[in-house]
Structure formats: C-alpha cells, structure tokens
Amino acid sequence: MFTGNMTSRTSTSNIAESYRIHTLAGPIISVMNSDNTITVDMGEPILDGPSVPTTLAPNSEHNSVLEQTHTCNGKEWKISMVSMGNPHAIIFVDDLENDIDFETDGPALENDTTVFPAKTNVEFVHVMSPTHLKMKVWERGAGPTLACGTGTCALVVAAIRAGKIPRPGEDNVRVTNPGGDLFIEWREENNKVYMTGPATLSFQGKASLK
C-alpha cells in the first residue's frame, strides 16, 4: 500500500533538498521547495482497467474505465478508475453533502468486490471551477481520512480525461481535501503526476524495522 501523504510527511525529517523514497509502488522522488512546500513525483497513472484492477467494462482509450455506469448500494454511479500504485474509484457529484450518503456509500463501494477485486479507495469530487476541485475520500481499509495524496492525483487525471476541467499548462489544479489543499500537475511531456503541498512536523518517533 502506498500513500502520497506519507511521502510528503516523511520528507520533512530530512535535510536534503531532493531524495528518493522506496515504496511498494516503486521509488518516489520528493523535492523541498524554497517556500517550504514539497513536490512529489508520483509517477504515471495506470489507466488500463484490469491493471487498476477493476472488472468494470473498459469504455475509453487505453482500455480504461471512464464514467462507467455501475449500481451499488441501491444507486447508479458513474465511475472512473485510475491507479497511482493503488486503485481509486472516482465519482463526480454536484453536491458533496446532499448527493451522497458518505458513511454508507463509501464502504459499500470500497467493498464491492464484484467490480473491485482488490477493493478500492473511493473519491467523491465536486468541480468548483476549471482549476479547483473539492473532494471527500473513503480510503480502502481506513474509512474517511483528512487527505489522500494518491487519490488527489487520481481524481485530477480522471477530471481531465472526463472533460470536467481543461488540462492546464504549467499551472497546478487545486484540490481541497478535508484536511487542506494539495496542488496537482499532470505533465504532458512525460505523463507523470506531480503533487505539491505543505508539510509540517506533527510528531517524532522511533520504530524498529525487522
């Protein structure tokens, strides 16, 4: 399992300006910026449906699943699937408070192994403007969390591919998580996703690795 937020949090304990962090999803490069934010190279998104993985029928280029219709918890959803090393089901809604029952729809979708054989993270997304998205996340195995780095990256990719927002040039897309804002860039030149956000020390500790 991999979380982009953990990558940015880990980086504040180091003094190097750039460093490589090895994760189960592969090596991740983080850079400390002059304004004390951190930019993380999150790698390329995986769009191929079976590789995400999902058994929802591919309906877009790259054998991908883009706003595919699926019924779960008695409701019909339009689901886009993206992996950033872990699976994400992205659903666009008009109202994050009234269009979903977060506490029941989240876990129902997460655990719907008929179409998500490895279960899935679930992001509900509201388009605020062409450069600003707002989300609520139900994380696989954890439930509601204040932020999800890989999910934030995945939903920007999905929003651009679904035509919800234009693909910006060098500007980042602002994504408001429950715990704060992250800024995402999906570069055309190398297909990689870059996540930028603040990081502050919240605690220190030691762990024995065996």
C-alpha positions in Angstrom: 0.0 0.0 0.0 1.2 3.5 -0.8 0.2 6.9 0.3 1.4 10.1 -1.2 0.7 12.0 2.0 3.1 9.8 3.9 5.8 10.5 1.3 5.4 14.3 1.9 5.3 13.9 5.7 8.4 11.7 5.7 10.4 14.3 3.8 10.3 16.9 6.5 12.5 14.8 8.7 15.4 15.0 6.1 17.7 17.9 5.3 18.3 17.0 1.7 16.6 19.1 -0.9 15.8 16.1 -3.1 15.7 12.4 -2.2 14.4 9.1 -3.3 11.9 7.1 -1.1 11.3 3.4 -1.9 7.7 2.3 -1.6 5.8 -0.8 -2.6 4.6 1.2 -5.6 8.2 1.9 -6.6 10.7 4.7 -6.0 9.2 8.2 -5.4 11.2 11.4 -5.8 10.5 14.3 -3.5 11.8 17.9 -3.7 11.8 20.5 -1.0 10.8 23.9 -2.5 12.0 27.3 -1.4 8.6 28.2 0.0 8.8 25.1 2.4 6.3 23.1 0.3 7.2 19.7 -1.1 6.7 18.5 -4.6 6.5 14.7 -5.1 6.9 12.9 -8.4 4.0 10.5 -8.1 4.8 8.7 -11.3 2.5 7.8 -14.2 -1.2 7.0 -13.7 -2.3 3.5 -14.6 -5.4 3.6 -16.8 -5.8 0.1 -18.0 -8.9 -1.3 -16.3 -7.7 -4.8 -15.4 -4.4 -3.4 -14.1 -6.1 -1.0 -11.7 -7.7 -3.5 -11.0 -11.4 -3.4 -11.9 -13.8 -5.7 -13.8 -15.9 -2.8 -15.0 -16.0 -2.8 -18.8 -13.4 -0.6 -20.4 -15.1 2.2 -22.4 -12.4 4.7 -23.2 -8.9 4.9 -24.7 -6.0 2.9 -23.1 -8.5 0.2 -22.2 -9.7 2.5 -19.4 -12.9 2.9 -17.4 -14.2 6.4 -17.7 -17.5 7.4 -16.1 -18.8 3.8 -16.5 -22.2 3.1 -15.1 -22.4 0.8 -12.1 -25.1 0.2 -9.5 -24.1 -0.1 -5.8 -25.9 0.5 -2.5 -29.1 0.9 -4.5 -27.8 3.8 -6.5 -26.4 4.3 -10.0 -22.9 5.7 -10.2 -20.7 6.9 -13.0 -17.2 5.6 -12.0 -13.8 6.5 -13.4 -10.9 4.2 -12.4 -7.3 5.3 -12.0 -4.4 3.6 -10.2 -1.5 5.6 -8.8 0.0 2.3 -7.4 -3.3 1.6 -5.6 -6.9 1.6 -7.0 -9.1 4.6 -7.0 -12.8 4.9 -8.0 -13.6 8.5 -8.8 -17.2 9.8 -8.8 -18.2 13.3 -9.8 -21.1 14.9 -7.9 -22.9 18.2 -7.9 -23.1 18.4 -4.1 -20.8 16.6 -1.7 -23.3 16.9 1.2 -26.6 16.1 -0.5 -25.8 13.8 -3.4 -24.1 11.1 -1.4 -24.6 9.3 1.9 -20.9 9.3 2.7 -21.0 6.9 5.6 -22.9 4.2 3.7 -22.0 4.8 0.0 -18.2 4.9 0.8 -17.9 1.5 2.4 -20.4 -0.1 0.0 -18.3 1.0 -3.0 -15.0 0.2 -1.3 -16.0 -3.4 -0.6 -17.9 -4.2 -3.9 -15.5 -6.9 -4.9 -17.8 -7.8 -7.8 -16.1 -5.0 -9.7 -13.2 -4.1 -7.4 -11.4 -7.4 -6.8 -8.8 -5.8 -4.6 -11.4 -3.4 -3.0 -10.8 0.3 -3.8 -10.4 3.8 -2.5 -13.4 6.0 -3.3 -13.2 9.7 -4.1 -16.3 11.8 -4.4 -15.5 15.0 -6.3 -17.2 18.3 -6.8 -15.9 20.6 -9.6 -15.7 24.1 -8.1 -14.0 25.8 -11.1 -11.8 24.8 -14.0 -8.8 24.9 -11.7 -10.3 23.9 -8.3 -11.8 20.6 -7.2 -13.1 19.6 -3.8 -13.2 16.0 -2.6 -14.2 13.6 0.2 -12.3 10.3 0.4 -13.2 6.9 1.7 -9.9 5.1 1.9 -9.6 1.4 1.4 -9.1 -0.3 4.8 -9.2 3.0 6.7 -12.5 4.8 6.0 -12.8 8.6 6.0 -9.5 10.4 6.2 -8.4 14.1 6.0 -6.5 13.6 2.8 -5.3 11.1 0.3 -2.3 12.0 -1.9 -2.6 9.2 -4.5 -6.4 9.8 -4.6 -5.9 13.6 -5.2 -3.6 12.8 -8.1 -6.0 10.1 -9.5 -9.1 12.4 -9.4 -7.3 15.2 -11.3 -6.3 12.7 -14.0 -9.9 11.5 -14.1 -11.3 15.0 -14.2 -9.1 16.0 -17.2 -9.9 12.8 -19.1 -13.6 13.1 -18.5 -13.6 16.7 -19.7 -14.6 18.1 -16.3 -11.7 20.5 -16.3 -9.2 21.5 -19.0 -5.6 20.2 -18.8 -3.7 23.2 -17.5 -0.3 24.2 -18.9 2.2 24.9 -16.1 -0.4 25.8 -13.6 -1.5 23.3 -11.0 -5.0 22.1 -10.2 -6.0 23.0 -6.6 -7.7 20.1 -4.8 -9.4 20.8 -1.5 -9.2 17.7 0.8 -11.0 17.7 4.2 -7.6 18.5 5.8 -6.4 21.2 3.4 -5.3 21.9 -0.2 -2.9 20.0 -2.5 -1.8 21.2 -5.9 -1.6 18.7 -8.8 0.1 18.9 -12.2 -0.3 16.1 -14.8 2.5 16.8 -17.3 2.0 16.0 -20.9 5.8 15.8 -21.6 6.3 12.7 -19.5 2.8 11.7 -18.4 3.8 11.9 -14.8 1.7 13.4 -12.0 3.3 15.9 -9.5 1.8 16.7 -6.1 2.8 19.8 -4.2 1.7 20.8 -0.7 2.8 21.9 2.7 4.3 19.7 5.3 4.9 20.4 9.0 6.3 18.3 11.8 3.4 16.7 13.7 5.4 14.2 15.8 8.7 12.3 16.2 9.2 8.7 17.0 11.4 5.6 16.5 10.5 2.3 15.1 12.4 -1.0 14.9 12.4 -2.4 11.4 12.8 -6.1 11.1 
